[in-house]
Amino acid sequence: GGAAAMNLVLATHALGYAANWVTNWFADDEEGRRILGLAPKERVIGFIHIGTPKSPTPDRPRPDLDAIVSEYSGAWGA
């Protein structure tokens, strides 16, 4: 379920829309479960909000790849 939700968020972004996957207590509310008519064993993995962004999301600071990536040159399975 989680992989499908994240793929939906990624596909939404690829199409130029904004998306936010909200989970945790939002997805585990008893009244919400009742309103949705969920069976006792069914659960919500989250809610995905999709819309049009008002402005581009600024990129976050990222470290230089050379500072965090190294090359493995040993034998596999050793």
Secondary structure as GFF3:
##gff-version 3
##sequence-region A 1 78
A	DSSP	alpha_helix	2	14	.	.	.	ID=ss1
A	DSSP	beta_strand	18	22	.	.	.	ID=ss2
A	DSSP	three_ten_helix	24	28	.	.	.	ID=ss3
A	DSSP	alpha_helix	30	36	.	.	.	ID=ss4
A	DSSP	beta_strand	47	51	.	.	.	ID=ss5
A	DSSP	alpha_helix	65	68	.	.	.	ID=ss6
###
